[in-house]
Amino acid sequence: MSMRYRIFCFIVCIVLFEPSAGAHADAQPKPEVVTIDITPAHKIATFRPRLAIGSTVDKEPAGSIPALYSKPNIEAMLSAGLGWLSYRLFTELSDQDWHWNPAGTFSQGDAGYWTSNASTQTALISDSFGYRLPHSGNTTDQGNNEGYSRLDDGDPRTYWKSDPYLASPFTGDADTSHPQWVVIDLEQLRTINEVRILWGNPYALTYSIQTWTGDDPINDPGTGTWSTIAVQKARPVAHSGSGRFLGPVERLHVATPVTARYVRVLMTRSSNTCDGHGSADRRDCVGYAIAELSVGTIDPAGGFHDFVRHTPCGGDRPGRHGCGMRQTPTYVSSVDPWHSAADRVRNQEQPGLDLIARSGLTRGQPAMYPVAMLYSTPENAVNEVRYLRARGYPISFIELGEEPDGQYTTPEDDAALYVQWARALHRFDPTLKLGGPVFSGVNSELQTWPDATGNISWLNRFLNYLTSHGAMDQLAFMSFEHYPFNGCEHGAALQLDLLQEPSIIKGLVNTWRSDGLPQRVPLYITEANFSAVNFTQTPMQIEGALWQADYMASSLATGISGVVYYQYEPVPLSQNRQCPSDWGNLTMFVAGTHGDIRDRGAQFYASQMLMQQWLQPGDAPHDLYAASSNVMQAGYPLVTAYAVHRPDGLWSVLLVNKDTKAHDVVLEFGNSAMRETTSFTGRVTQVRFGPAQYAWRQSGKQSMPDPDTGLAIDTVDVAGSSSATAAPHTATYALPANSITVLRGTLGPVLTPSGSDGGQL
């Protein structure tokens, strides 16, 4: 008979016939077991809390930064206990260039390509700004969706232009290695027999017209292919309008009409003629530009019916917006970062680098800073790092760009930019630790359009490009964001989300490694919350706390080196338009419209449970060990457990009960190498956070937690004994429904295979 079986039988007898010792005296039919593997060789990881679990800062409404970062607010943020800081870059999501220092220069007077000033003789930077790009070709973006595409805005004087840094003079590759493209979504199946292109300068000398054979090339790029259709080109004619930026007009007749929803123009050879900004800067003379694009049909009478709605009105949804009816949506491979002083965004801003570095939010530790890449220049990035170094601000990592998948960037294009930026940064400072690609948040393999070999793995192709260009040494870490769920779920659907979270994290890590990410390259989650829906209510509910504790602990247990919480700032509640009865936000506070903190939210307490109760506050190393429970539902653990051996010598177990019912559990610590088991003995600290301490009360914009009493901390005395059947090995601990529990203490005598006392661990 195995030792574990003898212990199990004994536990059953104790529970059936007499009250258990320690945490809970009510007998249960069958105590449930949490097993912690403390075999030294099985240690999962060693980490330092403040370097492993951190938080973030990001853009905010214009004018709000002084109030949001007031001294009382910063003290409240720091009291959550979180460590390292990740600075997020909203401009990359919004098709904007980032003037990280408002002082700087354009390449041509008050317009052109921007470089912020690296001089420390300027005033300290308290806020910074994004600038919209007048050569954008995207109808929608991942930010506030306030821009529009110049491909179908109805104005031939405006034009989309591709990023010059993806042209051969900058990449060193043939232009065929980085084809630029435009996709137009006709929003329904249409029979097409003519495409019309009003080119700008530079224009494409070689290109093809393609249609999509799958369902959705934007949101499901791995399922389907682009097929080239045969077209007959009418002789190009010069545009009759004024302006040297205009190229030829081409009418492309489709000899055999095709029915399609998505049409792509794929460009592979440029005229390298200069646009209206002149020839002084070669960036104005490479790539591709289109002023207007039409897709339609010629009727028997020779009339052209354009299926494209040409209007300067974008947005993330079809229909009418404040600017009118939305234009037919278009998507582009890249955007030229050229802009002017007049393009500044006035309704949002990024917190200044000096403000953040001096605020105390970094706790004096190195922080992770971003550099703009998708819509900026290498010179702007280098100057940012030069500025940080000159100010003496410690840097842990530099992220290059943000969310290329959300901007529809192909892996080869993103990698080409990455290599250029990385080499420029390392020429300035070879010690910098650079990384990316900063995925926007997926729960499985990130897919892209098939290449010539059929490869649809975005990360694998990104890594292949780095390898083929001798640049794998430029990737010091891989980062990605994590927003796993819908923002409107409640009840059983929400519980299923909580159950799935650890397996999603494990699956992502396995996917990135199987895609070819070397083991030497650490993984970091640099932005995360329950949902990407800004106004989701879940973070305010107790379930938001359960998710956060599970996400952070399971990430560390799965081999991720660092995780963060999004976001620190006390932003106000807002209505979730997807589920209008819900009011919430991605925040750990309940705050007013001016950043005044009215209460702590559920995720504030989850942060404290992790950083001040489960872990010993500070930077000392903690050893993480595997833990598991036999409390299951639908194949997922209802109770998840995470165990650390702290630097103060205590063992600490984090337990997340995602069930709507309470559970009594027995903790069993086992050393398989020595064939020994043990449990807590003496005084055990017990910390709980659950519905008895916190509940979210819906009341529109007046929603508040009630009760909101903070963490419940007490101690449990567990009697020690030298007997193999002593109370320490049978003590049960009550886990309230929907709760987080931390148990801390020392381990008692071990049970050896013979049943004798083997001493203390």
N, C-alpha and C positions, 0 to 999 in steps of 0.2 A: 504494500500500500504506500503511495507517494506521500511525502510530507505535506504537500499542498492539499491533498485529499483529506488527510487527517485533520488539518486545520479547518478546512471547510466543514467537515462533519461536526467538529467541536463547536464552531460558530453557530451552526443551525441549532444544536442542543441548547446552547446558552440563550439564544433569542427566544426559543420556544418556551423555556421553563423559568427564566429569571431575567430581571432587568439588566440591561447592559451597563457597563461601567462608563463613566466619562460623559460624553457630550449629550447623550439622549437616553432616557430611561425607559421609553415605551418599547415593548417587544414588537418585532416585526417577523413575519413568517420566514423571510429569507434575506438577510442582509446582503447588500450589494458591495462588490469589492473593487477598490481602486488599487492597482498594482504599480509600484514604482521600481524600476530596474536600476539599482545603485551599484551594479557591477562596474568597477573603475574602468575597465576596458570598453564598456558600453556607453561611456559619457558622450552625449551628443555634441556639445559645444561648450566653450568658455567665452563669456562675453562680459562687457562692462556696461551697466545699465544705461548711463547717459550717452554712451556711444552707440547703443543698440536701439533705443526707443526714444523718438523725438517728436517734433511737431513742425508746423509750416507757417509761413506768412505768404500773402498773395495780394493781388490788386484789391482796391476798394473804391467806393464812389468818390468822386472828386470832392475835396474839401473835408473828408471824414477822417483823414489820417491822424491829425493832432489829437482828436478826441479818442479814437480807437487805441492809440498808443500812449494814453495818459499814464502817469506814474501809478495810480491805483489799478488801472487795467493790467498793466504789465505785472504788477505784484500778484494780481489774481491769476494771470496766465501761468506765472512761474509756480504758484502754489499747487498747481496740478501735478508738478513733479517731473514733467517730461524733460528729456535731455536735448540731444543735438537738433539743429535747426536746418530745415530745407527751405530755401527761398524759391517760390514758384513764379512762373513767368507767363502771365495771362496774355501778353501781347502776341506770343507765338501761336496761341489758339485763335487769335482774332485777325490774322492777316495784317499785322502791324509790326513796324520796326520799333525797337525800344531805345529811347534816349535815356539810358541809365543815369547819365549826368545831363541835366538840361543845358549845360554849357558845352559847346562843341562847334563843329563846322560841317557845312555841306560841301560837296565837291565842286559846286558851281553856285556861288553866292548864297541865295536863300533857298536853293533846291539842289537835288542830286542825291549822292550817297553819303550817309551821315556817319560821322565819327565823334563820339563824346570825348570831352576833354579829360585827360588823365592827370592834370595838374592838381596838386593838393593846395595850391594857393587860392583856389576858388572857395566859395562858401560851402559849408557842410551840406550834404544832399539829404533833404528831409522827404522829398517826394520826387517821382520821376514819371515819364509820360510815354504813351504809345502814340504812334503816328500811322494813320491809314495810308494805304498804298494805292495811288491813282491808276496803277496798271494791273489791278486785281482782275482775275477772271472767275472768282468764286461767288456764286449767288448766296451761299450760306457759309458759316464758319462755326467753330466750336466755342466761340466767345458769346458776345451779346447779339450777334446777327444784325448788325447795323449797317453793313456795307452792301455792295451789289457788284455784279459782274459787268465789266466793260465790253464783253463779247456781244451782249444783246441789250445794251442800254438805250439803243436807238439814236446814239450820237456818234457819227463817223469821225468826230474830232478826238474821241477817246479810244483807247485800245488796251487790250491785254498784252502783256509782254512777259516772256519767260525769264527765269533767273539767269543772269549772265554767268554766274559762277558754276553753272552746269554746262557751259559751252567748252569746247575743246581747249581754247587757250588757258583755261583755268583748271580743268580736270586733268589735262594731259591725255585724255582718252579720245578716241574717235567720237564724233557726234552721234554716230549710230549706236554707241554704247549707252547714250543717255537721250533716247528719243523724247521729245516733249509732246504733250498731247492736250487736247481739249475734248471733254465729253459733254454732250448736251442731252438732257433728259426730256423727251417730249411728253412725259407724264401719262402717256397711253400709247398703245400700238398704233402706228401710222404707216400708210403705204407711201413710200418715198420714191420720187424719180428725179429730184434735182437738189443739189446742195450749192449754195452760193457763199463765197468767201470774199470779204473785203479785207485784203491784207493791209497790215501796217508795214513799217520797216523796223527791223529786218523781216523778210518773209521767207517762206519755205520754198526751196527749189525742188525738193523731193519730199513727198508726203503721200499718205493713202487715206481713204475714207473707209471706215469699218463700222460694223454693227455687232451688237452683243447677242450671243446665242443663249445665254442663261437667263436667270431671273432678274438679278440686280447687281451690276458690276461695282457699285459703290459700297453697298452694305454686305454683299456676299461675293467678293471677288474671286474666291477659289472655286466657285461652281459655275463654269461657263468659259467661253473663249471669245476673243475678238476675231471676226472674219472680215477680210478685205472684200469690198464689193467693186465690181468693174464700173468705171465711170469714163465718160467721154468728155474731155476738156475742150470747151470752146476756147478760142484764142484769147489769152489774157488781154485785157485792155487797161490802160491807165485810168485811174480815178479822176473824174472831172472836178472834184472838189479841190480846195486850196489846202496847202500844208504839205511840207516835204516828208512828214511822217507817214503819209499814205502810200501803200504799195499798189499792186495791180488788183483788179477785180476779176475773180474767176467764177465761171458758171460750169458746174460739173453735172452732166446729164447721166442718170442711171439708166442704162439701156434696158435692163431687166428690172422693173420696179421691185423693191424689197419692202417687207413689212417689219418694222422694228420700233422699239421705244427709245433705245440708247444708241447714239451715233458718236463715233470718235474720229477726230482728225489727228493722225499720228505723223509727226514731223521729224525728219532725220537729216536734212541738209539745208543749211541756211544761206541766204543771199549775203549775209554779213554787211548789209547796207545799214546806214546809221538812221536812227529815229530822229524825231524833231528836236532832241536835246543837243544835237550837233555831233561832231566827230572827234572832239578833243579827248573824250574818255572812251576807251575801247569797250567799256561795259555797255555803252549805248549802241553798239554796232554788232553785237552777237546775240544769238538766240533767235526767237521768233515773236512776231507780233500780229495780232488780228484785231481789226477795228469792229467788224460786225460779222456775224455768222447766221445764215439762214438755212433751214432745212424744210423742204416742202414738196409740192407736186405741181406739175404743169398740166392744166386741163386741156381738153381737145381744142379749145379756142386759142390756146397759147398763153393763157393767163397763169401767173404764178401765185399759188396759195401757200403762204409761209405759215408753218406750224409753230414758229417761234414767236413768243410775245416779247417785243423789244420795248423795255421801259427801265428807267433807273431806280428800280425798287427790288430789293432782295428780301431775305428772311428765311427762316427754317421751315415754313409751312406754306403750302399753296393757298391762294385766295387773296383777300384784300388785307392790306396792312395800312399803317399810318401814311405811307408814301404812295398808296394806291394798290393796284393789282400787282402781285408779284410777277417778275419776269420769268420766263422759262428757265429752269435751273441749269446752270453750267458748272462744271468742275474742271480744274486745270492741274497740270503736273507741278507747276511752280509759279512764283510771282516775282517779278523784278522789284527789289527793295527801294528803287528810286522814289523819292517823295519830296515834298516841300514844307516850308515852315507853316503853311496854311493848313496842313493836314493833321495837325495835332488833335488828338481825342480829348474832348473837354469834359466828359461825364465820368471818367474813371482815371485812376492813377495807381502807380506802384509805390510802395513805401521806399524811401531813399536808402541807399546802401549804408550811409553813415548813421541814419536813424536806427536801423536794425542792429548794426554792429555795436552801437553804443548803448542800446536800450537795456541790456542785461538779458535779453531773450536767448542769446547764445551761451549764457552762463560762462563766458570767457573761454569757451572751447571752440575749436575750428568748426566753421559752418560750411554747408554745401551751398554754393552760389551757381546761378545759371549764366550762360552767355547766349544772346540771341544768335540764331544760326539760319533758320529757314527764311527769314526776311531781313537779313542784315548783312554785315561785312566782316571779314576777319579782323580788320583794323579796329573796328568797334569793340570786338571781343577782347583783343589783346590790350587795348587801353583800359578796359574794365579791370582786368586782372592786375595791370600795372598800377592802377589806382588803389585797389585793395592792398596790394603789397606796400605801396608807399605810405598808406595810412597805418600799416602794421596790424591789419585785421587777419587773424589766422584763418586759413582755408583748409578744409578737409578734402573736398572734391569740387570739381567743376563739371556741371552738366551742360552738354552741348545741345542746345535746342530743347524743344518739348513737343511731344505728341505728334510725331511725323505721320503716324497712321491716321490720326484724326484730320490731318491736312491732305490726305490722299497721296502722300509722297511715296514713290517707289523705293524699295530698299537700296537699289544701286545709286539712285540720286541722293538719298539721305547719306549714304556711306561716302559718296564723293565729296559732299559738303563737310562731313565729319573729318575726313582726312585732311582737307585744306585747313580747316579751323584748328585741328589738333596740332598740325605741324607748325602753324603760325604761333600758337600758344606755347608750344614747347621750344620754339626758337627763342622766345622771350624768357621762359622759365622751364627748364627741363625737368624740374621736380614735381610739376603739377600732376595730380591724379585726375585724369579726364575720363568721362563716361557718357553713356546713353544706352539706347536710343530714346528712352523715356516714353514707352508706350502709354496710350491714353486709358488703358484699362480693359482687359479682356479676360475671359474665364477659361480660355483654351488656346490652342494654336492660333497665332495671328497669321491670317492668310492674305495673299496678294494675287494679282493676275498671273497666270502661268507664264513662265519664261519658255524659251525654245526647247528646254528639256522637260517641261511640265512641272517644274518645281514651283510650289505655291507657298512655301514657308518664307515669311518676311524676314525673320531673324536669321535663318540659315543663309539666305542670299546676302543679307547685310554682312554677315561674318565672312562669307566667301569673297566679297569685294575687298574687305580689309585684308584678308589673307593674300589675295592675288596682287594687292598693291603694297605688300610688305608693311602693313600698318596695324597688325594685331597687337603690337606692343603699345599702340596708342590707346587701347581700351583697358583702362585700369579697373573699371567696374561696369556692371550692367544695371540699369535702373528702369523701373516701370511703375505705373500707377495702378491702383487697385480700387475699383468701384464695382463690386460684383453684382448688385441686385437692383431691381426696380424700386422706385421710391414710394410706391403706394400700397404695399402689401401689408396685410393684417392677418391675425388668426393663424390658421393652419399653414397658409402659404408663407407667412413670416417665420413661423417655427421651422419649416423645411429649409428656408434660407439659412437660418442659424445652424441647423444640423449639417448643411453642406459646406459651410465655410472652410473648415480645416482640410477637407479633401480637395477643394478648389485650389487652395494654396499649394498643397502637395503636387497636384497635377500640373500647375504652372511651372514649378521648379523643375519637375521631371521633363516638361516640354522644352524649356529653355536649354537644359543640358543636352537633351537628345537632338536639339537643333544644331549642336556643335559648340555651345558656349563652354570654354575650357573651365575645369574645376578651379584653376588659379584665379579666375575672374569672379569676385564676390558679387552677390545680388543685393540690391537695395530697392525697397519700396519707398518712393520719394513723395508720394501723395496718395492719400487713401481715406475713404470713409465708406459707409454702408452703401451709398448710391451716389451716382453722379448728378442726380436730380437735386439742384441746389436747395430747394425748399422742402425736401423730404422731412417728414415728421419723425421717422424712425430714430435718428440720433438723439432726439429729446426723450424717447421712451426708454424703459428699462431694457428693452430688447437691443437698443443701440449700444448700451453698456456691455451686454453679454457678447454682442458681435465684436466690439472693439477688443475686449479681453481675449477672446478666442483668436481673432485675426492676428493680434500682435504676438501672443505666446506661440501659436501654431506656426507662424512664420519663422520665429527663432528656432523652433523644434525641427523645422524642415530644412534648415541650412541657409536661410536668408540672414545676411549680416546686420541689416538695419532696417527699421520700419518707422513710419511716422504717422501722426494723426493730422487730419485736415479738418478745421484750421484753428489757429490760436485766437483770431480776432473775435471780439464779442459783437457779432452782426445781429441785426434784429430778425424776429420771426417774420416770415412771409407766407402767403397762401400758396399751396402747391396746386397749380392749375390742372394737373393731371388727376388729382383727387381733391376737389375744392374744400372738403371738410377738414383736411389736414393743414396744419400750420407748423412750420419748422424751419430748420436751416442746418447747414453743416458747421456746427459750432458746439462748444461745451458750456456755453452760457445762455441765459435768457437775458436779452439786452433790449434797451430802448433804441429809438431811431438815431440817437446821438452817441451810441456806444456805451451808455450807462448800464452797468451790470446790475440786474435786479435779482438774479438768482443763479445758482449753479445748475447745470444740466446733468443728465445721466452720464455722459461721456467724461465729464470732469471727474466724477467719482470713480469711473472705470480707470482713468489715468492714475488716480491716487492709489487704487487697489494694486495696480501693477507696480508702480514706482516707489511707493512708500510702505507697502505692506508685504506684497509677495517678494519684492527685491529689497535689498538693503540700500537706502539712499546713498548716492555717491558714485564713484567710478571704480570701485574695487572689483576684481574679477569674480564672477559667479559661474558655477559649473551647472550645466543643464543636463538633466537625465530624462529618459523616456518614461512616460506614465500612460496607463490605459485603464479603462473601466469596462465592466461587463453590463452596464446600463445602456441598452440599445433600443433603437426604434427605426424600422425601415432600413436596416443595415448601417445606420449611422449611430455613433455614441450620443446618447442623450446627455451624459455627463462627460465632459472632457477634463483632463487633468494634466498639469505641467509642474514638474518638480525641479527645484534648484537647491544646491548646497551653497549657502551664503558665506561670505568672508567672515562673518561673526560666528561661524561654526554651526548655525542653526540650519535645519532642513525646512524648506518652505514649499507648500503645495498649493497651487492655484486650481480651484475647482469651479467649472462653469456648468450650472444645471440649466439646460435649455427646455426642460420639461415644465408643463403647467402644474405638475404635482411635485411634492417634496420627495426626497430620497434620503435614506439613511445608508451611509457607506462605511465600510471598514477599510482602513489604509494598511496596505501590506508592502513593506520595503524588502526587496529581495536581492541577494548577491548570488548570482548563478555560479560564479567561479568558486565560491566557498560553500555553495549549497546551504545558504543561511537566509533566514527571514527575520524581520524585526518590525517594530512599530514605534510610534511616539510613546514617550514615558514622561512622567512628572507633569509640569505645567505646560500646557499647550495654548498658545495665543490663537484665538479664533476671531476672524474679521469677516463680517457679512455685509453685502449690499444687495438688497432685493426689494420686493414690493412693500415690505414693512417699513423700509426707509425712504422709498421714493416711488411716486406714481405720477404720470403725466396726465393732466386734466385738460381736455380739449375745450376751448372757449374762444375760437377765432384768434384774433391778434392779442387777446388777453389770456391765452393759454399759459398755464403755469404748472409746476410740479407741486403736488400736495398729497402725501407728506413729502418733506424734503429735509430729512434730519441728518444726512451724511452717513458715514460708515458706522456700523455697530461693532464695537470691539469689546471682547471679554476674554476670559481665560477659562480653561477646562483643566481640572486636575485628573490626571490618569495615573492610577496607582501602579507602582513598579513591583516586580516579583521575579524570583529566579525560576519559577515554575514554567514549563512549556505551555501550560493552560492558563496563564495569568491574564489579568485584565488588559494590559497594554496591547495584547495581540487580538483582543476581541472588542475593543472600544469602537463604538459607532459614532459617526458625526452626522448631524442633521443638515442637509442641504435644502433650504427653502426653495419653493417653486420659483423659476425664473430668477435665479440669483447667482452672484459671484461670491465664493467663499475662499479665504486664505487661511490655512492652518500652518503654524510655525512652532517648531519645538526641537527637542533633542531625541535621538533614537535610544531605545532601551536595549535590554539584553537580547541577544540573537537566539533564534531557534536553530539548533544544529540538526542534522538528519537523525541523530539518536534521541533528540528531544531534550538534550541537556542545555544548560545556560552556557552560551559561548562568549559571554562578555558583551561590552557595548561597542557599537559602531561609531 
